[in-house]
Amino acid sequence: MKMTKKLWGDSCFDRYSFWLLIAIELLMSFTFLGYIHITPISITIAYLPILAAGCLFGPIQSVILGLVFGLASMYKASASYVAQGDAVFSPFLSGSPVSSIMLSIGVRALFGLVIGGMFLFAKKRKHYRIWIGVISAIAPKVHSLLVYTTMGMLFPELGYRYSSAFHWKWNDTVFLVICVVTVELLWAVYHSDTVQNIKYSMDQSIHNPYVSGKMNLFFAAFEFFLLCMAFCAADYFSHRESYMLKQHGVEVSKKISFDLMHLQVQFLIAFVSLNIISVILIISIYKYMAYKEYKGEMDELTGIMGRRMFLYHCEKAQKANSRDLQRKGWFLFVDVDYFKEINDTFGHGVGDKVLREIAMNLHNIFGDEGKVGRIGGDEFAVIVEKTMEQQELKRLLEQFLNAISGTLPDKKVSCSIGAYQFMFPQNVKDLLTETDNMLYKAKKNGRACYMMKACEIDKR
């Protein structure tokens, strides 16, 4: 969790985008999508997600994509039917396991680091879009240079050297164009107003009480279930294939059985990757639509929670703390004194300014301790979810009253405040009733003050 925070901060959009790239990388590595066959050329484009990760995010992300690409390559190279040039990528077939791991995984991770670092440098330049295009264009040759140089060092008998990377063919030109167009297009789309708006909406979902944290747990459990079922299916079909071949007179050796299972696992990974892509898109749509609902429940004038959302949050807070029977909280009602007089004397524009100032100060003072909502025209509510001593609450209320008093130059602004301390969990209707009684006492006491009721005894 800490590593995720370090990489992404609070951006779930970037986190989902990164997982999407990993799923696409696996899907491309284990299907025809990672290769373009146009007779007489064959072009490998399976490491395009590495370029996308390096360009959109950074070196760490592109290194991780490089590791994924390397692991996929190593797995595919472990089948008994691969060519000799590909077998050196498998620690099981090359005769030199350490060298194969360095070649298949180490080189791809190094490629991710180099490309990610180059993109990081490019994004700091004045004409960064040109630099991004140049790096995308040379990326295929950088990859080839790293692979051929390492093969020449670790497996010299194959005859490859660093100079092998500089041989130019038609497929190199096609791949250069594909890399430049893909990366530039992804950069433009990612930084477009539409995508940035979606990103903002999804990232704000962490503040949305309507989004359940159990939803992610549900999807994780669902993916685990699918993975288990897919493994069972892969094992079943590999055995059925062996049985079918035997029925047709084909003797199935252990090597053939292994290769059949090997292919089934490739299909399995491609299937799971496609499923992960679908789930990420569904979660993204869910969070985006939930944010739109959330925005509709926010008070448009003050920017804080509206009545319905605030009370919904209060219900959730009671359930979330239902097991901690010793935990105390505070519920506040804040009513603007003589607000109708302010509107009649200074106009509704000034009245709106007063409401915004009160909402802002309540949020600044109590936002770290709980939530603030506007539940009526000039009435606000606060739920303090952290345990707070009565003296500390008095200090914060005094701070709030002092802060709003100078809102208008020609009139002192004040509020009547009712405060009720409760033990979790508490019926929200009881909270409203008890706190409203305290607010009534504050108004009866002359306004511009607060009345408090602790859990055990009433106090002023």
ABEGO torsion letter per residue (X at the ends): XAAAAAAAEABAAAAAAAAAAAAAAAAAAABAAABBBBOABBBBAAAAAAAAAAAAAEAAAAAAAAAAAAAAAAAAAABAABBAAAAAABAAAAGBAAAAAAAAAAAAAAAAAAAAAAAAAAAABABAAAAAAAAAAAAAAAAAAAAAAAAAAABAAAGBBAAAAABBBAAAAAAAAAAAAAAAAAAAAAABAAAAAAAAAAAAAAABAABBAAAAAAAAAAAAAAAAAAAAAAAAAAAAAAAAAAAAGBBBBAAAAAAAAAAAAAAAAAAAAAAAAAAAAAAAAAAAAAAAAAAAABBAAAGBBBAAAAAAAAAAAAAAAAABAABBBBBBBBBBBGAAAAAAAAEAAAAAAAAAAAAAAAAAAAAAABBBBBABAABBBBBBABBBBAAAAAAAAAAAAAAAAAABAABBBBBBBBBBBBBOBBBAAAAAAAAAAAAAAAAAAGEGBBBBBBAABBBX
